[in-house]
């Protein structure tokens, strides 16, 4: 199932672990293959995270230009500040609305799948769900609805904990190293290409690092990395990059 594994790798390193899960379900990957890839991604991701948070930042300083602090994104920051000002009842109401919108996307995706294939086809549901969610994001009131980032991140982290519980490092040690080598070439090859493009396009160091974090790990790791870089100006651009990765990761992985 090499071609399926390649699609899952495209999805996870464009978006994140949810894309790995979604593409695996859409392509009907065997459970043992999914668990092994998830385990390998955990080990390789931890290695890269340790490197970039230690010597990686100083190393990239030698090749990439410094960040321009005159650029900042105030719009998303205002959304989070407004959410903190809301009372308990308002936060509860916003949470119900957001969960309802998510349920609406799922329901419409099921209907689309029934109309097109006559059954609940996983690949159609995943792509339909992604397309509908992206479509809703173009509505300003929904995009800036207070709590969308906080509730989304909470559900995302809960999902990651559930998926991470499937990881079994003993399988990595007892199984074939093929999975490890395959994922390592894809992951570190894409990372090298990312920073090489940033060098030639004269993209600053902080933006290069935070977008790499968003692509490899997803938006959940953007905040810790911004603390390491001591630069909060890149926080929201990094989160946005990660969310875009989630949105297009399913399409990129399944199509490839």
Rosetta blueprint (number, residue, H / E / L):
1 X L
2 X H
3 X H
4 X H
5 X H
6 X H
7 X H
8 X H
9 X H
10 X H
11 X H
12 X H
13 X H
14 X H
15 X L
16 X L
17 X H
18 X H
19 X H
20 X H
21 X H
22 X H
23 X H
24 X H
25 X H
26 X H
27 X L
28 X L
29 X L
30 X L
31 X H
32 X H
33 X H
34 X H
35 X H
36 X H
37 X H
38 X H
39 X H
40 X H
41 X H
42 X H
43 X H
44 X H
45 X H
46 X H
47 X H
48 X H
49 X H
50 X H
51 X H
52 X H
53 X H
54 X H
55 X H
56 X H
57 X H
58 X H
59 X H
60 X H
61 X H
62 X L
63 X L
64 X L
65 X L
66 X L
67 X L
68 X L
69 X L
70 X L
71 X L
72 X L
73 X L
74 X L
75 X H
76 X H
77 X H
78 X H
79 X H
80 X H
81 X H
82 X H
83 X H
84 X H
85 X H
86 X L
87 X L
88 X H
89 X H
90 X H
91 X H
92 X H
93 X H
94 X H
95 X H
96 X H
97 X H
98 X H
99 X H
100 X H
101 X H
102 X H
103 X H
104 X H
105 X H
106 X H
107 X H
108 X H
109 X H
110 X H
111 X H
112 X H
113 X H
114 X H
115 X H
116 X H
117 X H
118 X L
119 X L
120 X L
121 X L
122 X H
123 X H
124 X H
125 X H
126 X H
127 X H
128 X H
129 X H
130 X H
131 X H
132 X H
133 X H
134 X H
135 X H
136 X H
137 X H
138 X L
139 X L
140 X H
141 X H
142 X H
143 X H
144 X L
145 X L
146 X L
147 X L
148 X H
149 X H
150 X H
151 X H
152 X H
153 X H
154 X H
155 X H
156 X H
157 X H
158 X H
159 X H
160 X H
161 X H
162 X H
163 X H
164 X H
165 X L
166 X L
167 X L
168 X L
169 X H
170 X H
171 X H
172 X H
173 X H
174 X H
175 X L
176 X L
177 X L
178 X H
179 X H
180 X H
181 X H
182 X H
183 X H
184 X H
185 X H
186 X H
187 X H
188 X H
189 X H
190 X H
191 X H
192 X H
193 X H
194 X H
195 X H
196 X H
197 X H
198 X H
199 X H
200 X H
201 X L
202 X L
203 X L
204 X L
205 X H
206 X H
207 X H
208 X H
209 X H
210 X H
211 X H
212 X H
213 X H
214 X H
215 X H
216 X H
217 X L
218 X L
219 X H
220 X H
221 X H
222 X H
223 X H
224 X H
225 X H
226 X H
227 X H
228 X H
229 X H
230 X L
231 X L
232 X H
233 X H
234 X H
235 X H
236 X H
237 X H
238 X H
239 X H
240 X H
241 X H
242 X H
243 X H
244 X H
245 X H
246 X H
247 X H
248 X H
249 X H
250 X H
251 X H
252 X H
253 X H
254 X H
255 X H
256 X L
